[in-house]
Amino acid sequence: MRRWRRWTADDAGSASLEFVTAGILLLIPLVYLVVTLSVIQSGAFGVEGAARAGARVFVQSRSDDDAVRAATDAATFALDDYGIHAANATVSISCAPDPADCLTRHGQVTVTVKTMVPLPLVPPLPGLKVPPGIPVVASSTEEVSRFAVTQ
């Protein structure tokens, strides 16, 4: 019985065990936080690049129909570069001062891209079609050149 009491009362080696246990319990959430923030930042870069590319391509087009198609294609291509599926993103285009004629000289074209960045390692919840995520939105505004050639 004395041996048992001495063995249980002896703290030799318990500090390293406590350090490893506490370290793992603190390290796992920290690593998940870093991974999650990296995924969200990648999504933010993706939608920002897609909005910028879409706006730049739009203002360089010759007709509104071609401009919408080219801007959507450019945004989709930019999203693919960042691994974001275009089906999960929404691209919207607005124009000022004349919404009917977007390619008016000195007019401004705004392209907005919205998507949902899924959280890593989180499975889809029942009743939802996509896994839970963080909505990410970016918009870019470009001015149509005063020397623009439109049809």
GUDO-777073 format. One record per atom (N, C-alpha, C): residue number from 1; residue in three letters; chain; atom name; x, y, z. Coordinates in nm, 3 decimals, always signed. Example, Ala and Ser with C-alpha at 12.3 -4.5 7.8 and 13.67 -1.06 7.14 Angstrom:
% residues 2
  resi  resn  chain  name       px       py       pz
     1   Ala      A     N   +1.319   -0.569   +0.780
     1   Ala      A    CA   +1.230   -0.450   +0.780
     1   Ala      A     C   +1.320   -0.330   +0.780
     2   Ser      A     N   +1.285   -0.225   +0.708
     2   Ser      A    CA   +1.367   -0.106   +0.714
     2   Ser      A     C   +1.290   +0.003   +0.787
% end
This chain:
% residues 151
  resi  resn  chain  name       px       py       pz
     1   Met      A     N   +0.081   -0.118   +0.000
     1   Met      A    CA   +0.000   +0.000   +0.000
     1   Met      A     C   +0.087   +0.126   +0.000
     2   Arg      A     N   +0.198   +0.119   +0.069
     2   Arg      A    CA   +0.286   +0.237   +0.073
     2   Arg      A     C   +0.342   +0.267   -0.066
     3   Arg      A     N   +0.377   +0.161   -0.137
     3   Arg      A    CA   +0.427   +0.182   -0.272
     3   Arg      A     C   +0.322   +0.252   -0.358
     4   Trp      A     N   +0.201   +0.208   -0.347
     4   Trp      A    CA   +0.093   +0.265   -0.424
     4   Trp      A     C   +0.075   +0.413   -0.392
     5   Arg      A     N   +0.081   +0.449   -0.264
     5   Arg      A    CA   +0.066   +0.588   -0.223
     5   Arg      A     C   +0.183   +0.672   -0.275
     6   Arg      A     N   +0.305   +0.618   -0.265
     6   Arg      A    CA   +0.421   +0.692   -0.316
     6   Arg      A     C   +0.412   +0.708   -0.468
     7   Trp      A     N   +0.368   +0.603   -0.535
     7   Trp      A    CA   +0.361   +0.609   -0.682
     7   Trp      A     C   +0.255   +0.707   -0.729
     8   Thr      A     N   +0.140   +0.712   -0.661
     8   Thr      A    CA   +0.035   +0.806   -0.699
     8   Thr      A     C   +0.067   +0.947   -0.654
     9   Ala      A     N   +0.143   +0.966   -0.551
     9   Ala      A    CA   +0.179   +1.099   -0.503
     9   Ala      A     C   +0.296   +1.157   -0.581
    10   Asp      A     N   +0.370   +1.074   -0.653
    10   Asp      A    CA   +0.487   +1.120   -0.727
    10   Asp      A     C   +0.442   +1.193   -0.854
    11   Asp      A     N   +0.491   +1.318   -0.871
    11   Asp      A    CA   +0.455   +1.399   -0.986
    11   Asp      A     C   +0.558   +1.393   -1.098
    12   Ala      A     N   +0.653   +1.310   -1.089
    12   Ala      A    CA   +0.759   +1.303   -1.191
    12   Ala      A     C   +0.700   +1.263   -1.326
    13   Gly      A     N   +0.723   +1.346   -1.427
    13   Gly      A    CA   +0.677   +1.316   -1.562
    13   Gly      A     C   +0.538   +1.364   -1.594
    14   Ser      A     N   +0.465   +1.416   -1.498
    14   Ser      A    CA   +0.328   +1.459   -1.527
    14   Ser      A     C   +0.324   +1.595   -1.597
    15   Ala      A     N   +0.426   +1.675   -1.582
    15   Ala      A    CA   +0.427   +1.806   -1.648
    15   Ala      A     C   +0.429   +1.791   -1.800
    16   Ser      A     N   +0.508   +1.699   -1.848
    16   Ser      A    CA   +0.514   +1.680   -1.993
    16   Ser      A     C   +0.382   +1.627   -2.047
    17   Leu      A     N   +0.317   +1.540   -1.973
    17   Leu      A    CA   +0.188   +1.488   -2.014
    17   Leu      A     C   +0.083   +1.598   -2.014
    18   Glu      A     N   +0.083   +1.683   -1.913
    18   Glu      A    CA   -0.011   +1.794   -1.909
    18   Glu      A     C   +0.016   +1.893   -2.021
    19   Phe      A     N   +0.143   +1.915   -2.052
    19   Phe      A    CA   +0.179   +2.007   -2.160
    19   Phe      A     C   +0.129   +1.955   -2.295
    20   Val      A     N   +0.150   +1.827   -2.320
    20   Val      A    CA   +0.107   +1.768   -2.447
    20   Val      A     C   -0.045   +1.770   -2.457
    21   Thr      A     N   -0.114   +1.735   -2.351
    21   Thr      A    CA   -0.260   +1.733   -2.352
    21   Thr      A     C   -0.317   +1.873   -2.373
    22   Ala      A     N   -0.269   +1.968   -2.295
    22   Ala      A    CA   -0.318   +2.105   -2.309
    22   Ala      A     C   -0.278   +2.163   -2.445
    23   Gly      A     N   -0.160   +2.130   -2.492
    23   Gly      A    CA   -0.115   +2.178   -2.622
    23   Gly      A     C   -0.203   +2.130   -2.735
    24   Ile      A     N   -0.239   +2.002   -2.732
    24   Ile      A    CA   -0.325   +1.946   -2.836
    24   Ile      A     C   -0.464   +2.009   -2.828
    25   Leu      A     N   -0.517   +2.025   -2.708
    25   Leu      A    CA   -0.650   +2.084   -2.693
    25   Leu      A     C   -0.654   +2.229   -2.741
    26   Leu      A     N   -0.544   +2.300   -2.730
    26   Leu      A    CA   -0.540   +2.439   -2.777
    26   Leu      A     C   -0.497   +2.449   -2.923
    27   Leu      A     N   -0.417   +2.354   -2.969
    27   Leu      A    CA   -0.363   +2.361   -3.104
    27   Leu      A     C   -0.467   +2.326   -3.210
    28   Ile      A     N   -0.552   +2.231   -3.184
    28   Ile      A    CA   -0.652   +2.190   -3.283
    28   Ile      A     C   -0.745   +2.305   -3.320
    29   Pro      A     N   -0.806   +2.377   -3.225
    29   Pro      A    CA   -0.890   +2.491   -3.265
    29   Pro      A     C   -0.811   +2.602   -3.334
    30   Leu      A     N   -0.687   +2.622   -3.293
    30   Leu      A    CA   -0.605   +2.725   -3.356
    30   Leu      A     C   -0.575   +2.690   -3.502
    31   Val      A     N   -0.543   +2.565   -3.530
    31   Val      A    CA   -0.517   +2.522   -3.667
    31   Val      A     C   -0.644   +2.533   -3.750
    32   Tyr      A     N   -0.759   +2.494   -3.695
    32   Tyr      A    CA   -0.885   +2.507   -3.767
    32   Tyr      A     C   -0.916   +2.654   -3.798
    33   Leu      A     N   -0.890   +2.742   -3.704
    33   Leu      A    CA   -0.912   +2.885   -3.727
    33   Leu      A     C   -0.825   +2.936   -3.840
    34   Val      A     N   -0.699   +2.897   -3.843
    34   Val      A    CA   -0.608   +2.942   -3.950
    34   Val      A     C   -0.653   +2.888   -4.085
    35   Val      A     N   -0.693   +2.762   -4.090
    35   Val      A    CA   -0.741   +2.703   -4.216
    35   Val      A     C   -0.869   +2.772   -4.262
    36   Thr      A     N   -0.961   +2.798   -4.172
    36   Thr      A    CA   -1.087   +2.864   -4.207
    36   Thr      A     C   -1.062   +3.005   -4.258
    37   Leu      A     N   -0.977   +3.080   -4.190
    37   Leu      A    CA   -0.947   +3.216   -4.236
    37   Leu      A     C   -0.877   +3.214   -4.372
    38   Ser      A     N   -0.796   +3.115   -4.397
    38   Ser      A    CA   -0.729   +3.104   -4.527
    38   Ser      A     C   -0.831   +3.077   -4.638
    39   Val      A     N   -0.926   +2.990   -4.612
    39   Val      A    CA   -1.029   +2.959   -4.711
    39   Val      A     C   -1.116   +3.082   -4.739
    40   Ile      A     N   -1.152   +3.154   -4.635
    40   Ile      A    CA   -1.233   +3.275   -4.653
    40   Ile      A     C   -1.155   +3.382   -4.729
    41   Gln      A     N   -1.028   +3.398   -4.697
    41   Gln      A    CA   -0.945   +3.496   -4.768
    41   Gln      A     C   -0.929   +3.459   -4.915
    42   Ser      A     N   -0.913   +3.332   -4.943
    42   Ser      A    CA   -0.905   +3.287   -5.082
    42   Ser      A     C   -1.034   +3.319   -5.157
    43   Gly      A     N   -1.147   +3.296   -5.093
    43   Gly      A    CA   -1.276   +3.330   -5.154
    43   Gly      A     C   -1.290   +3.479   -5.177
    44   Ala      A     N   -1.242   +3.559   -5.082
    44   Ala      A    CA   -1.249   +3.705   -5.097
    44   Ala      A     C   -1.161   +3.751   -5.213
    45   Phe      A     N   -1.041   +3.694   -5.225
    45   Phe      A    CA   -0.955   +3.727   -5.339
    45   Phe      A     C   -1.021   +3.686   -5.470
    46   Gly      A     N   -1.085   +3.572   -5.470
    46   Gly      A    CA   -1.149   +3.522   -5.591
    46   Gly      A     C   -1.262   +3.611   -5.640
    47   Val      A     N   -1.353   +3.649   -5.551
    47   Val      A    CA   -1.465   +3.732   -5.594
    47   Val      A     C   -1.418   +3.874   -5.628
    48   Glu      A     N   -1.316   +3.923   -5.559
    48   Glu      A    CA   -1.264   +4.055   -5.590
    48   Glu      A     C   -1.199   +4.056   -5.729
    49   Gly      A     N   -1.122   +3.953   -5.759
    49   Gly      A    CA   -1.060   +3.943   -5.891
    49   Gly      A     C   -1.163   +3.923   -6.001
    50   Ala      A     N   -1.266   +3.846   -5.972
    50   Ala      A    CA   -1.372   +3.823   -6.071
    50   Ala      A     C   -1.448   +3.952   -6.100
    51   Ala      A     N   -1.480   +4.028   -5.997
    51   Ala      A    CA   -1.551   +4.155   -6.018
    51   Ala      A     C   -1.465   +4.253   -6.097
    52   Arg      A     N   -1.338   +4.261   -6.063
    52   Arg      A    CA   -1.249   +4.352   -6.134
    52   Arg      A     C   -1.233   +4.312   -6.281
    53   Ala      A     N   -1.213   +4.182   -6.305
    53   Ala      A    CA   -1.198   +4.135   -6.443
    53   Ala      A     C   -1.326   +4.159   -6.524
    54   Gly      A     N   -1.440   +4.131   -6.462
    54   Gly      A    CA   -1.567   +4.152   -6.531
    54   Gly      A     C   -1.590   +4.298   -6.568
    55   Ala      A     N   -1.559   +4.388   -6.478
    55   Ala      A    CA   -1.579   +4.531   -6.506
    55   Ala      A     C   -1.484   +4.580   -6.615
    56   Arg      A     N   -1.360   +4.536   -6.610
    56   Arg      A    CA   -1.262   +4.579   -6.712
    56   Arg      A     C   -1.301   +4.529   -6.850
    57   Val      A     N   -1.345   +4.405   -6.859
    57   Val      A    CA   -1.384   +4.349   -6.989
    57   Val      A     C   -1.512   +4.418   -7.039
    58   Phe      A     N   -1.602   +4.448   -6.949
    58   Phe      A    CA   -1.729   +4.509   -6.988
    58   Phe      A     C   -1.707   +4.643   -7.058
    59   Val      A     N   -1.626   +4.730   -6.998
    59   Val      A    CA   -1.610   +4.865   -7.053
    59   Val      A     C   -1.530   +4.865   -7.184
    60   Gln      A     N   -1.464   +4.754   -7.218
    60   Gln      A    CA   -1.388   +4.749   -7.342
    60   Gln      A     C   -1.466   +4.685   -7.456
    61   Ser      A     N   -1.589   +4.645   -7.431
    61   Ser      A    CA   -1.671   +4.582   -7.534
    61   Ser      A     C   -1.737   +4.687   -7.622
    62   Arg      A     N   -1.788   +4.643   -7.738
    62   Arg      A    CA   -1.849   +4.735   -7.834
    62   Arg      A     C   -2.001   +4.743   -7.823
    63   Ser      A     N   -2.066   +4.639   -7.772
    63   Ser      A    CA   -2.212   +4.642   -7.758
    63   Ser      A     C   -2.250   +4.587   -7.621
    64   Asp      A     N   -2.369   +4.623   -7.577
    64   Asp      A    CA   -2.414   +4.581   -7.444
    64   Asp      A     C   -2.427   +4.429   -7.433
    65   Asp      A     N   -2.480   +4.365   -7.538
    65   Asp      A    CA   -2.497   +4.219   -7.533
    65   Asp      A     C   -2.362   +4.149   -7.524
    66   Asp      A     N   -2.267   +4.192   -7.608
    66   Asp      A    CA   -2.133   +4.134   -7.602
    66   Asp      A     C   -2.066   +4.163   -7.468
    67   Ala      A     N   -2.091   +4.282   -7.415
    67   Ala      A    CA   -2.028   +4.322   -7.288
    67   Ala      A     C   -2.076   +4.235   -7.173
    68   Val      A     N   -2.206   +4.209   -7.167
    68   Val      A    CA   -2.261   +4.126   -7.059
    68   Val      A     C   -2.204   +3.985   -7.068
    69   Arg      A     N   -2.202   +3.930   -7.190
    69   Arg      A    CA   -2.150   +3.795   -7.209
    69   Arg      A     C   -2.001   +3.788   -7.174
    70   Ala      A     N   -1.924   +3.887   -7.221
    70   Ala      A    CA   -1.780   +3.887   -7.196
    70   Ala      A     C   -1.749   +3.907   -7.047
    71   Ala      A     N   -1.824   +3.994   -6.981
    71   Ala      A    CA   -1.802   +4.018   -6.838
    71   Ala      A     C   -1.834   +3.894   -6.756
    72   Thr      A     N   -1.942   +3.827   -6.790
    72   Thr      A    CA   -1.978   +3.705   -6.718
    72   Thr      A     C   -1.875   +3.596   -6.741
    73   Asp      A     N   -1.827   +3.583   -6.865
    73   Asp      A    CA   -1.723   +3.483   -6.895
    73   Asp      A     C   -1.593   +3.515   -6.820
    74   Ala      A     N   -1.555   +3.642   -6.816
    74   Ala      A    CA   -1.432   +3.682   -6.747
    74   Ala      A     C   -1.444   +3.656   -6.597
    75   Ala      A     N   -1.559   +3.686   -6.539
    75   Ala      A    CA   -1.580   +3.662   -6.396
    75   Ala      A     C   -1.577   +3.512   -6.366
    76   Thr      A     N   -1.640   +3.432   -6.453
    76   Thr      A    CA   -1.640   +3.287   -6.434
    76   Thr      A     C   -1.498   +3.231   -6.443
    77   Phe      A     N   -1.422   +3.279   -6.539
    77   Phe      A    CA   -1.284   +3.234   -6.556
    77   Phe      A     C   -1.200   +3.270   -6.433
    78   Ala      A     N   -1.218   +3.392   -6.381
    78   Ala      A    CA   -1.143   +3.434   -6.262
    78   Ala      A     C   -1.183   +3.351   -6.140
    79   Leu      A     N   -1.310   +3.320   -6.126
    79   Leu      A    CA   -1.355   +3.237   -6.014
    79   Leu      A     C   -1.295   +3.097   -6.023
    80   Asp      A     N   -1.289   +3.043   -6.144
    80   Asp      A    CA   -1.229   +2.910   -6.162
    80   Asp      A     C   -1.083   +2.909   -6.122
    81   Asp      A     N   -1.013   +3.019   -6.145
    81   Asp      A    CA   -0.872   +3.027   -6.106
    81   Asp      A     C   -0.855   +3.012   -5.955
    82   Tyr      A     N   -0.953   +3.054   -5.879
    82   Tyr      A    CA   -0.946   +3.044   -5.733
    82   Tyr      A     C   -1.018   +2.922   -5.679
    83   Gly      A     N   -1.065   +2.835   -5.767
    83   Gly      A    CA   -1.130   +2.712   -5.723
    83   Gly      A     C   -1.273   +2.731   -5.676
    84   Ile      A     N   -1.334   +2.841   -5.715
    84   Ile      A    CA   -1.474   +2.866   -5.677
    84   Ile      A     C   -1.561   +2.827   -5.796
    85   His      A     N   -1.659   +2.742   -5.772
    85   His      A    CA   -1.747   +2.698   -5.879
    85   His      A     C   -1.838   +2.813   -5.920
    86   Ala      A     N   -1.844   +2.839   -6.049
    86   Ala      A    CA   -1.925   +2.949   -6.100
    86   Ala      A     C   -2.074   +2.928   -6.072
    87   Ala      A     N   -2.116   +2.802   -6.058
    87   Ala      A    CA   -2.256   +2.774   -6.029
    87   Ala      A     C   -2.295   +2.826   -5.891
    88   Asn      A     N   -2.197   +2.839   -5.801
    88   Asn      A    CA   -2.224   +2.887   -5.666
    88   Asn      A     C   -2.214   +3.039   -5.654
    89   Ala      A     N   -2.181   +3.106   -5.764
    89   Ala      A    CA   -2.162   +3.251   -5.761
    89   Ala      A     C   -2.269   +3.321   -5.843
    90   Thr      A     N   -2.293   +3.446   -5.806
    90   Thr      A    CA   -2.387   +3.531   -5.877
    90   Thr      A     C   -2.314   +3.654   -5.927
    91   Val      A     N   -2.327   +3.684   -6.056
    91   Val      A    CA   -2.265   +3.802   -6.115
    91   Val      A     C   -2.377   +3.896   -6.156
    92   Ser      A     N   -2.373   +4.019   -6.105
    92   Ser      A    CA   -2.472   +4.120   -6.144
    92   Ser      A     C   -2.401   +4.245   -6.194
    93   Ile      A     N   -2.465   +4.311   -6.290
    93   Ile      A    CA   -2.405   +4.428   -6.355
    93   Ile      A     C   -2.504   +4.542   -6.347
    94   Ser      A     N   -2.454   +4.658   -6.306
    94   Ser      A    CA   -2.538   +4.778   -6.304
    94   Ser      A     C   -2.463   +4.892   -6.369
    95   Cys      A     N   -2.538   +4.986   -6.424
    95   Cys      A    CA   -2.478   +5.096   -6.499
    95   Cys      A     C   -2.533   +5.230   -6.450
    96   Ala      A     N   -2.450   +5.332   -6.462
    96   Ala      A    CA   -2.491   +5.468   -6.429
    96   Ala      A     C   -2.425   +5.560   -6.532
    97   Pro      A     N   -2.478   +5.665   -6.570
    97   Pro      A    CA   -2.604   +5.726   -6.531
    97   Pro      A     C   -2.725   +5.672   -6.606
    98   Asp      A     N   -2.704   +5.598   -6.717
    98   Asp      A    CA   -2.815   +5.548   -6.797
    98   Asp      A     C   -2.818   +5.396   -6.791
    99   Pro      A     N   -2.909   +5.337   -6.711
    99   Pro      A    CA   -2.913   +5.192   -6.699
    99   Pro      A     C   -2.949   +5.121   -6.830
   100   Ala      A     N   -3.013   +5.192   -6.924
   100   Ala      A    CA   -3.052   +5.129   -7.050
   100   Ala      A     C   -2.933   +5.118   -7.145
   101   Asp      A     N   -2.838   +5.211   -7.139
   101   Asp      A    CA   -2.721   +5.210   -7.227
   101   Asp      A     C   -2.596   +5.213   -7.141
   102   Cys      A     N   -2.540   +5.096   -7.117
   102   Cys      A    CA   -2.426   +5.086   -7.025
   102   Cys      A     C   -2.297   +5.142   -7.082
   103   Leu      A     N   -2.284   +5.143   -7.213
   103   Leu      A    CA   -2.158   +5.185   -7.274
   103   Leu      A     C   -2.158   +5.331   -7.316
   104   Thr      A     N   -2.232   +5.415   -7.244
   104   Thr      A    CA   -2.231   +5.558   -7.267
   104   Thr      A     C   -2.094   +5.613   -7.227
   105   Arg      A     N   -2.040   +5.704   -7.305
   105   Arg      A    CA   -1.910   +5.762   -7.271
   105   Arg      A     C   -1.917   +5.827   -7.134
   106   His      A     N   -1.814   +5.805   -7.055
   106   His      A    CA   -1.804   +5.849   -6.916
   106   His      A     C   -1.906   +5.782   -6.824
   107   Gly      A     N   -1.974   +5.680   -6.874
   107   Gly      A    CA   -2.066   +5.604   -6.789
   107   Gly      A     C   -1.987   +5.513   -6.696
   108   Gln      A     N   -2.049   +5.473   -6.590
   108   Gln      A    CA   -1.984   +5.385   -6.493
   108   Gln      A     C   -2.055   +5.251   -6.491
   109   Val      A     N   -1.976   +5.145   -6.494
   109   Val      A    CA   -2.027   +5.009   -6.492
   109   Val      A     C   -1.978   +4.943   -6.363
   110   Thr      A     N   -2.070   +4.887   -6.287
   110   Thr      A    CA   -2.036   +4.818   -6.163
   110   Thr      A     C   -2.071   +4.670   -6.176
   111   Val      A     N   -1.973   +4.587   -6.153
   111   Val      A    CA   -1.993   +4.442   -6.155
   111   Val      A     C   -1.980   +4.393   -6.011
   112   Thr      A     N   -2.081   +4.320   -5.966
   112   Thr      A    CA   -2.084   +4.267   -5.830
   112   Thr      A     C   -2.087   +4.115   -5.836
   113   Val      A     N   -1.999   +4.051   -5.761
   113   Val      A    CA   -1.992   +3.905   -5.757
   113   Val      A     C   -2.018   +3.862   -5.613
   114   Lys      A     N   -2.112   +3.767   -5.597
   114   Lys      A    CA   -2.146   +3.713   -5.465
   114   Lys      A     C   -2.128   +3.562   -5.469
   115   Thr      A     N   -2.077   +3.507   -5.360
   115   Thr      A    CA   -2.066   +3.362   -5.348
   115   Thr      A     C   -2.069   +3.324   -5.200
   116   Met      A     N   -2.083   +3.196   -5.177
   116   Met      A    CA   -2.082   +3.142   -5.041
   116   Met      A     C   -1.959   +3.053   -5.028
   117   Val      A     N   -1.869   +3.088   -4.936
   117   Val      A    CA   -1.748   +3.009   -4.913
   117   Val      A     C   -1.780   +2.907   -4.804
   118   Pro      A     N   -1.777   +2.776   -4.840
   118   Pro      A    CA   -1.811   +2.675   -4.739
   118   Pro      A     C   -1.702   +2.663   -4.632
   119   Leu      A     N   -1.743   +2.638   -4.511
   119   Leu      A    CA   -1.650   +2.619   -4.401
   119   Leu      A     C   -1.583   +2.482   -4.415
   120   Pro      A     N   -1.451   +2.476   -4.395
   120   Pro      A    CA   -1.383   +2.346   -4.411
   120   Pro      A     C   -1.423   +2.247   -4.303
   121   Leu      A     N   -1.433   +2.122   -4.343
   121   Leu      A    CA   -1.462   +2.009   -4.254
   121   Leu      A     C   -1.598   +2.015   -4.187
   122   Val      A     N   -1.690   +2.097   -4.240
   122   Val      A    CA   -1.825   +2.103   -4.185
   122   Val      A     C   -1.918   +2.034   -4.285
   123   Pro      A     N   -1.982   +1.925   -4.245
   123   Pro      A    CA   -2.069   +1.853   -4.339
   123   Pro      A     C   -2.198   +1.931   -4.364
   124   Pro      A     N   -2.266   +1.899   -4.473
   124   Pro      A    CA   -2.395   +1.965   -4.499
   124   Pro      A     C   -2.495   +1.934   -4.388
   125   Leu      A     N   -2.569   +2.033   -4.351
   125   Leu      A    CA   -2.671   +2.014   -4.249
   125   Leu      A     C   -2.799   +1.964   -4.314
   126   Pro      A     N   -2.879   +1.886   -4.244
   126   Pro      A    CA   -3.004   +1.836   -4.301
   126   Pro      A     C   -3.095   +1.953   -4.341
   127   Gly      A     N   -3.149   +1.943   -4.460
   127   Gly      A    CA   -3.238   +2.048   -4.509
   127   Gly      A     C   -3.169   +2.155   -4.590
   128   Leu      A     N   -3.035   +2.159   -4.589
   128   Leu      A    CA   -2.961   +2.256   -4.668
   128   Leu      A     C   -2.899   +2.185   -4.788
   129   Lys      A     N   -2.899   +2.253   -4.903
   129   Lys      A    CA   -2.841   +2.194   -5.023
   129   Lys      A     C   -2.689   +2.208   -5.025
   130   Val      A     N   -2.639   +2.312   -4.962
   130   Val      A    CA   -2.493   +2.335   -4.959
   130   Val      A     C   -2.447   +2.337   -4.814
   131   Pro      A     N   -2.319   +2.310   -4.792
   131   Pro      A    CA   -2.268   +2.316   -4.654
   131   Pro      A     C   -2.273   +2.458   -4.600
   132   Pro      A     N   -2.276   +2.474   -4.469
   132   Pro      A    CA   -2.277   +2.608   -4.411
   132   Pro      A     C   -2.152   +2.685   -4.454
   133   Gly      A     N   -2.168   +2.813   -4.474
   133   Gly      A    CA   -2.054   +2.891   -4.519
   133   Gly      A     C   -2.066   +3.038   -4.486
   134   Ile      A     N   -1.970   +3.112   -4.537
   134   Ile      A    CA   -1.962   +3.256   -4.515
   134   Ile      A     C   -1.990   +3.326   -4.648
   135   Pro      A     N   -2.087   +3.417   -4.652
   135   Pro      A    CA   -2.112   +3.490   -4.777
   135   Pro      A     C   -2.000   +3.592   -4.802
   136   Val      A     N   -1.954   +3.596   -4.927
   136   Val      A    CA   -1.848   +3.687   -4.966
   136   Val      A     C   -1.897   +3.766   -5.088
   137   Val      A     N   -1.886   +3.899   -5.081
   137   Val      A    CA   -1.933   +3.986   -5.188
   137   Val      A     C   -1.823   +4.085   -5.223
   138   Ala      A     N   -1.806   +4.109   -5.354
   138   Ala      A    CA   -1.711   +4.210   -5.399
   138   Ala      A     C   -1.771   +4.281   -5.520
   139   Ser      A     N   -1.739   +4.408   -5.534
   139   Ser      A    CA   -1.784   +4.482   -5.651
   139   Ser      A     C   -1.671   +4.571   -5.701
   140   Ser      A     N   -1.677   +4.596   -5.831
   140   Ser      A    CA   -1.576   +4.680   -5.895
   140   Ser      A     C   -1.646   +4.773   -5.992
   141   Thr      A     N   -1.603   +4.897   -5.995
   141   Thr      A    CA   -1.661   +4.997   -6.084
   141   Thr      A     C   -1.554   +5.048   -6.179
   142   Glu      A     N   -1.588   +5.050   -6.306
   142   Glu      A    CA   -1.498   +5.103   -6.410
   142   Glu      A     C   -1.574   +5.208   -6.489
   143   Glu      A     N   -1.499   +5.304   -6.541
   143   Glu      A    CA   -1.559   +5.409   -6.622
   143   Glu      A     C   -1.535   +5.379   -6.769
   144   Val      A     N   -1.640   +5.399   -6.849
   144   Val      A    CA   -1.628   +5.381   -6.993
   144   Val      A     C   -1.546   +5.497   -7.047
   145   Ser      A     N   -1.453   +5.466   -7.133
   145   Ser      A    CA   -1.362   +5.569   -7.188
   145   Ser      A     C   -1.440   +5.673   -7.267
   146   Arg      A     N   -1.391   +5.794   -7.267
   146   Arg      A    CA   -1.456   +5.898   -7.348
   146   Arg      A     C   -1.427   +5.876   -7.496
   147   Phe      A     N   -1.332   +5.790   -7.527
   147   Phe      A    CA   -1.300   +5.757   -7.664
   147   Phe      A     C   -1.361   +5.622   -7.706
   148   Ala      A     N   -1.454   +5.572   -7.628
   148   Ala      A    CA   -1.513   +5.441   -7.655
   148   Ala      A     C   -1.583   +5.439   -7.790
   149   Val      A     N   -1.565   +5.328   -7.861
   149   Val      A    CA   -1.630   +5.310   -7.991
   149   Val      A     C   -1.741   +5.208   -7.969
   150   Thr      A     N   -1.865   +5.255   -7.978
   150   Thr      A    CA   -1.979   +5.166   -7.959
   150   Thr      A     C   -2.062   +5.165   -8.086
   151   Gln      A     N   -2.140   +5.060   -8.100
   151   Gln      A    CA   -2.225   +5.048   -8.219
   151   Gln      A     C   -2.365   +5.095   -8.191
% end
